[in-house]
Amino acid sequence: MLLLADPTTHRESRPALDATAAALGLTLREDVVSTPQQFERALREAKDGGISGVNVLSSALLFALRGYIINLAAELGLPAMYQWPETVDEGGLIAYGPSLRAAFRQVTTLVDKVLKGAKPGDIPVEQPTRFSLVINLKTASTLGLTVPPLTLLRADRAIE
């Protein structure tokens, strides 16, 4: 499996990814990219090298270029997982993570508190509390994949 990262991607999750991959008998390869040309090279090399899937890690750059990544992964027939559920609405195969819309609402609430006089240092750090699993069945079909029924039952949402 290819981990698609950029230079700003947080590396704190790598030990958990490695442990999960080992438990599943998977080998992880990380490719750090920062330009569309590097994305294309990474995904084409993954496909040519027999990589079975891509985990697009969370970063502002990878999210900003999500359309490009989604289209290139589809063109190459590479299943890809994303960190923001909204990505699946745009054609991504599967995503697990917090809602970007909810994160923006949370930020708006924090900005409102600051504008009303709260000191930023006094506002507690808030982590997302809800994570969603979203699957795009149309993309799965295009890739020739069958989503197991148990996975569909666990999904918060499936796009047909």
PASEBA-1860 file (N, C-alpha, C; in nm, 3 decimals):
! residues 160
1> MLLLADPT> 0.085/-0.117/0.000/0.000/0.000/0.000/0.089/0.123/0.000 ~ 0.048/0.221/-0.079/0.120/0.348/-0.088/0.058/0.448/0.008 ~ 0.141/0.512/0.090/0.098/0.625/0.170/0.140/0.749/0.093 ~ 0.043/0.825/0.047/0.072/0.947/-0.027/0.075/1.061/0.073 ~ 0.190/1.123/0.087/0.211/1.228/0.186/0.271/1.350/0.119 ~ 0.273/1.460/0.191/0.346/1.577/0.144/0.440/1.620/0.256 ~ 0.529/1.716/0.231/0.627/1.753/0.334/0.566/1.801/0.465 ~ 0.439/1.845/0.464/0.378/1.895/0.587/0.292/1.791/0.659
9> THRESRPA> 0.278/1.671/0.600/0.193/1.568/0.659/0.246/1.531/0.797 ~ 0.156/1.521/0.891/0.196/1.484/1.027/0.242/1.340/1.032 ~ 0.356/1.318/1.089/0.415/1.184/1.093/0.375/1.107/1.221 ~ 0.297/1.171/1.308/0.260/1.105/1.434/0.180/0.978/1.412 ~ 0.108/0.971/1.302/0.022/0.855/1.278/0.098/0.737/1.216 ~ 0.221/0.757/1.175/0.295/0.651/1.105/0.311/0.524/1.190 ~ 0.345/0.532/1.319/0.356/0.407/1.396/0.226/0.326/1.398 ~ 0.112/0.394/1.410/-0.016/0.323/1.409/-0.043/0.261/1.272
17> LDATAAAL> -0.009/0.334/1.166/-0.026/0.280/1.030/0.063/0.157/1.009 ~ 0.187/0.165/1.055/0.279/0.051/1.043/0.229/-0.070/1.120 ~ 0.180/-0.048/1.241/0.130/-0.159/1.324/0.009/-0.225/1.259 ~ -0.083/-0.144/1.207/-0.202/-0.198/1.141/-0.163/-0.275/1.015 ~ -0.072/-0.217/0.938/-0.026/-0.284/0.815/0.037/-0.418/0.849 ~ 0.120/-0.422/0.952/0.186/-0.547/0.991/0.082/-0.652/1.033 ~ -0.019/-0.608/1.108/-0.123/-0.702/1.153/-0.201/-0.758/1.035 ~ -0.212/-0.680/0.928/-0.286/-0.723/0.809/-0.196/-0.788/0.704
25> GLTLREDV> -0.067/-0.793/0.733/0.026/-0.852/0.637/0.052/-0.763/0.517 ~ 0.038/-0.633/0.534/0.061/-0.539/0.425/0.198/-0.471/0.439 ~ 0.253/-0.433/0.326/0.376/-0.355/0.325/0.341/-0.213/0.286 ~ 0.391/-0.117/0.362/0.364/0.023/0.333/0.485/0.086/0.265 ~ 0.455/0.168/0.167/0.558/0.250/0.102/0.508/0.393/0.107 ~ 0.590/0.482/0.158/0.551/0.622/0.166/0.618/0.699/0.054 ~ 0.542/0.786/-0.010/0.596/0.873/-0.114/0.558/1.015/-0.077 ~ 0.659/1.098/-0.051/0.637/1.238/-0.015/0.643/1.321/-0.143
33> VSTPQQFE> 0.535/1.389/-0.173/0.522/1.464/-0.297/0.471/1.605/-0.268 ~ 0.499/1.696/-0.361/0.450/1.833/-0.340/0.407/1.903/-0.469 ~ 0.418/1.835/-0.583/0.373/1.895/-0.709/0.286/1.794/-0.785 ~ 0.200/1.843/-0.873/0.119/1.749/-0.953/0.204/1.647/-1.029 ~ 0.321/1.689/-1.077/0.408/1.596/-1.149/0.457/1.484/-1.057 ~ 0.486/1.519/-0.932/0.529/1.418/-0.836/0.414/1.325/-0.798 ~ 0.292/1.380/-0.788/0.176/1.295/-0.761/0.160/1.193/-0.872 ~ 0.170/1.240/-0.995/0.153/1.151/-1.109/0.261/1.043/-1.110
41> RALREAKD> 0.386/1.083/-1.087/0.495/0.985/-1.083/0.471/0.882/-0.974 ~ 0.433/0.929/-0.854/0.411/0.838/-0.741/0.300/0.737/-0.770 ~ 0.189/0.785/-0.824/0.077/0.695/-0.850/0.108/0.600/-0.966 ~ 0.175/0.649/-1.069/0.210/0.560/-1.181/0.311/0.453/-1.137 ~ 0.409/0.493/-1.056/0.506/0.395/-1.004/0.436/0.293/-0.914 ~ 0.340/0.340/-0.836/0.264/0.248/-0.749/0.191/0.145/-0.834 ~ 0.123/0.193/-0.936/0.048/0.103/-1.024/0.142/0.005/-1.093 ~ 0.251/0.055/-1.150/0.347/-0.031/-1.219/0.415/-0.128/-1.124
49> GGISGVNV> 0.429/-0.088/-0.997/0.495/-0.173/-0.898/0.402/-0.271/-0.829 ~ 0.276/-0.278/-0.872/0.183/-0.374/-0.815/0.122/-0.332/-0.682 ~ 0.130/-0.204/-0.649/0.069/-0.156/-0.525/-0.083/-0.174/-0.536 ~ -0.144/-0.226/-0.430/-0.287/-0.259/-0.435/-0.379/-0.145/-0.395 ~ -0.326/-0.040/-0.334/-0.411/0.070/-0.292/-0.329/0.186/-0.242 ~ -0.398/0.299/-0.225/-0.333/0.423/-0.183/-0.409/0.480/-0.064 ~ -0.334/0.523/0.037/-0.392/0.596/0.149/-0.342/0.739/0.136 ~ -0.432/0.831/0.100/-0.398/0.971/0.084/-0.406/1.035/0.222
57> LSSALLFA> -0.290/1.067/0.279/-0.287/1.119/0.414/-0.341/1.262/0.419 ~ -0.369/1.307/0.539/-0.434/1.436/0.558/-0.333/1.550/0.555 ~ -0.356/1.644/0.466/-0.278/1.767/0.462/-0.355/1.868/0.379 ~ -0.323/1.994/0.396/-0.389/2.100/0.319/-0.360/2.083/0.170 ~ -0.235/2.051/0.135/-0.198/2.037/-0.006/-0.271/1.919/-0.070 ~ -0.272/1.805/-0.003/-0.339/1.687/-0.060/-0.489/1.711/-0.072 ~ -0.546/1.785/0.022/-0.687/1.816/0.011/-0.712/1.914/-0.103 ~ -0.626/2.013/-0.118/-0.643/2.112/-0.225/-0.634/2.046/-0.363
65> LRGYIINL> -0.552/1.942/-0.375/-0.534/1.874/-0.504/-0.615/1.744/-0.512 ~ -0.715/1.731/-0.428/-0.792/1.607/-0.422/-0.856/1.571/-0.555 ~ -0.907/1.667/-0.627/-0.970/1.637/-0.757/-0.871/1.575/-0.853 ~ -0.752/1.630/-0.857/-0.647/1.575/-0.942/-0.612/1.432/-0.900 ~ -0.597/1.412/-0.768/-0.561/1.279/-0.716/-0.673/1.179/-0.742 ~ -0.797/1.218/-0.717/-0.911/1.130/-0.739/-0.917/1.086/-0.886 ~ -0.903/1.182/-0.977/-0.910/1.150/-1.119/-0.794/1.063/-1.165 ~ -0.673/1.092/-1.118/-0.557/1.012/-1.157/-0.567/0.870/-1.101
73> AAELGLPA> -0.609/0.857/-0.975/-0.625/0.724/-0.917/-0.729/0.644/-0.996 ~ -0.839/0.708/-1.035/-0.943/0.641/-1.114/-0.888/0.600/-1.250 ~ -0.815/0.691/-1.315/-0.757/0.661/-1.447/-0.664/0.540/-1.441 ~ -0.590/0.529/-1.330/-0.494/0.418/-1.315/-0.559/0.293/-1.254 ~ -0.684/0.304/-1.211/-0.752/0.190/-1.150/-0.699/0.157/-1.012 ~ -0.652/0.260/-0.941/-0.599/0.240/-0.806/-0.703/0.276/-0.700 ~ -0.741/0.182/-0.616/-0.830/0.216/-0.505/-0.757/0.311/-0.410 ~ -0.825/0.416/-0.367/-0.763/0.513/-0.278/-0.857/0.548/-0.163
81> MYQWPETV> -0.796/0.563/-0.046/-0.869/0.602/0.075/-0.825/0.743/0.111 ~ -0.922/0.822/0.157/-0.898/0.962/0.192/-0.935/0.986/0.338 ~ -0.890/1.099/0.390/-0.910/1.131/0.531/-1.033/1.216/0.559 ~ -1.090/1.277/0.454/-1.206/1.364/0.472/-1.325/1.303/0.400 ~ -1.434/1.275/0.469/-1.552/1.213/0.406/-1.604/1.289/0.284 ~ -1.589/1.420/0.283/-1.638/1.498/0.169/-1.570/1.458/0.038 ~ -1.452/1.401/0.046/-1.378/1.359/-0.073/-1.454/1.251/-0.151 ~ -1.528/1.168/-0.082/-1.603/1.061/-0.146/-1.717/1.119/-0.231
89> DEGGLIAY> -1.772/1.230/-0.188/-1.877/1.296/-0.267/-1.823/1.340/-0.403 ~ -1.693/1.358/-0.413/-1.629/1.405/-0.536/-1.574/1.290/-0.621 ~ -1.601/1.166/-0.581/-1.558/1.052/-0.660/-1.454/0.965/-0.596 ~ -1.404/1.002/-0.479/-1.309/0.916/-0.408/-1.377/0.785/-0.368 ~ -1.301/0.679/-0.354/-1.357/0.548/-0.323/-1.410/0.540/-0.180 ~ -1.324/0.571/-0.085/-1.360/0.552/0.056/-1.288/0.656/0.140 ~ -1.353/0.696/0.248/-1.291/0.791/0.340/-1.332/0.758/0.481 ~ -1.241/0.785/0.573/-1.271/0.771/0.715/-1.204/0.887/0.786
97> GPSLRAAF> -1.284/0.965/0.854/-1.228/1.077/0.928/-1.336/1.174/0.971 ~ -1.292/1.286/1.027/-1.388/1.388/1.070/-1.436/1.467/0.950 ~ -1.553/1.523/0.962/-1.610/1.606/0.855/-1.538/1.739/0.849 ~ -1.496/1.776/0.730/-1.433/1.906/0.712/-1.533/2.017/0.740 ~ -1.658/1.998/0.701/-1.761/2.098/0.729/-1.778/2.119/0.880 ~ -1.776/2.010/0.954/-1.788/2.020/1.100/-1.667/2.091/1.159 ~ -1.549/2.066/1.103/-1.428/2.134/1.151/-1.438/2.284/1.127 ~ -1.490/2.323/1.011/-1.506/2.465/0.983/-1.608/2.528/1.078
105> RQVTTLVD> -1.716/2.456/1.108/-1.814/2.508/1.205/-1.748/2.526/1.342 ~ -1.663/2.430/1.379/-1.593/2.438/1.507/-1.502/2.561/1.511 ~ -1.431/2.585/1.402/-1.342/2.701/1.394/-1.424/2.830/1.404 ~ -1.538/2.833/1.339/-1.624/2.951/1.343/-1.667/2.979/1.486 ~ -1.700/2.876/1.561/-1.739/2.892/1.702/-1.623/2.949/1.783 ~ -1.503/2.900/1.757/-1.386/2.949/1.830/-1.356/3.096/1.795 ~ -1.366/3.131/1.668/-1.344/3.269/1.627/-1.449/3.360/1.692 ~ -1.573/3.314/1.699/-1.679/3.392/1.763/-1.644/3.419/1.909
113> KVLKGAKP> -1.591/3.319/1.978/-1.554/3.337/2.118/-1.444/3.443/2.132 ~ -1.345/3.439/2.042/-1.236/3.536/2.046/-1.289/3.676/2.017 ~ -1.376/3.688/1.918/-1.432/3.818/1.883/-1.519/3.876/1.995 ~ -1.570/3.787/2.080/-1.651/3.833/2.194/-1.566/3.857/2.318 ~ -1.431/3.849/2.301/-1.343/3.888/2.411/-1.265/3.776/2.478 ~ -1.291/3.651/2.444/-1.216/3.543/2.507/-1.070/3.546/2.463 ~ -0.982/3.516/2.554/-0.840/3.509/2.520/-0.815/3.374/2.451 ~ -0.750/3.375/2.335/-0.725/3.248/2.265/-0.658/3.142/2.353
121> GDIPVEQP> -0.568/3.183/2.439/-0.500/3.087/2.527/-0.590/3.024/2.631 ~ -0.706/3.087/2.657/-0.801/3.034/2.755/-0.902/2.938/2.693 ~ -0.904/2.932/2.561/-1.001/2.844/2.493/-0.939/2.705/2.483 ~ -1.007/2.603/2.534/-0.950/2.468/2.528/-0.939/2.417/2.384 ~ -0.837/2.336/2.362/-0.820/2.272/2.232/-0.928/2.165/2.219 ~ -0.994/2.163/2.105/-1.101/2.066/2.081/-1.062/1.972/1.968 ~ -1.077/1.846/1.991/-1.052/1.744/1.889/-1.186/1.701/1.831 ~ -1.186/1.655/1.707/-1.311/1.601/1.652/-1.360/1.485/1.738
129> TRFSLVIN> -1.491/1.475/1.750/-1.549/1.367/1.829/-1.628/1.269/1.743 ~ -1.652/1.305/1.619/-1.728/1.217/1.529/-1.645/1.191/1.404 ~ -1.631/1.064/1.372/-1.560/1.020/1.253/-1.658/0.938/1.168 ~ -1.653/0.959/1.038/-1.748/0.892/0.949/-1.673/0.805/0.848 ~ -1.733/0.689/0.821/-1.686/0.602/0.714/-1.784/0.619/0.599 ~ -1.733/0.664/0.484/-1.817/0.689/0.367/-1.758/0.613/0.249 ~ -1.844/0.546/0.173/-1.800/0.464/0.060/-1.876/0.507/-0.065 ~ -1.803/0.519/-0.175/-1.865/0.552/-0.303/-1.878/0.422/-0.382
137> LKTASTLG> -2.000/0.368/-0.387/-2.024/0.240/-0.454/-2.008/0.251/-0.605 ~ -2.036/0.367/-0.660/-2.017/0.388/-0.803/-1.868/0.377/-0.838 ~ -1.784/0.440/-0.758/-1.640/0.432/-0.780/-1.591/0.289/-0.761 ~ -1.643/0.221/-0.660/-1.605/0.081/-0.638/-1.638/-0.003/-0.760 ~ -1.757/0.016/-0.816/-1.798/-0.058/-0.934/-1.706/-0.027/-1.053 ~ -1.674/0.100/-1.071/-1.584/0.140/-1.180/-1.448/0.073/-1.166 ~ -1.402/0.057/-1.043/-1.273/-0.008/-1.018/-1.283/-0.160/-1.018 ~ -1.403/-0.213/-1.034/-1.422/-0.357/-1.034/-1.415/-0.418/-0.895
145> LTVPPLTL> -1.448/-0.340/-0.795/-1.441/-0.386/-0.656/-1.580/-0.415/-0.602 ~ -1.588/-0.515/-0.519/-1.712/-0.545/-0.447/-1.688/-0.509/-0.301 ~ -1.771/-0.424/-0.247/-1.759/-0.385/-0.107/-1.828/-0.491/-0.024 ~ -1.756/-0.552/0.071/-1.818/-0.656/0.155/-1.941/-0.602/0.230 ~ -2.045/-0.686/0.241/-2.168/-0.642/0.310/-2.143/-0.589/0.451 ~ -2.052/-0.651/0.526/-2.024/-0.606/0.662/-1.965/-0.465/0.662 ~ -1.882/-0.435/0.563/-1.826/-0.301/0.551/-1.935/-0.200/0.521 ~ -2.028/-0.238/0.434/-2.140/-0.149/0.404/-2.226/-0.124/0.527
153> LRADRAIE> -2.245/-0.228/0.608/-2.324/-0.211/0.731/-2.255/-0.115/0.828 ~ -2.124/-0.117/0.828/-2.049/-0.030/0.919/-2.038/0.113/0.869 ~ -2.060/0.132/0.741/-2.047/0.267/0.683/-2.155/0.360/0.734 ~ -2.117/0.483/0.757/-2.213/0.585/0.796/-2.297/0.630/0.677 ~ -2.235/0.618/0.559/-2.303/0.660/0.437/-2.242/0.588/0.319 ~ -2.325/0.549/0.224/-2.279/0.490/0.099/-2.342/0.569/-0.015 ~ -2.259/0.606/-0.110/-2.305/0.682/-0.226/-2.324/0.583/-0.342 ~ -2.443/0.585/-0.401/-2.471/0.491/-0.511/-2.471/0.561/-0.645
END
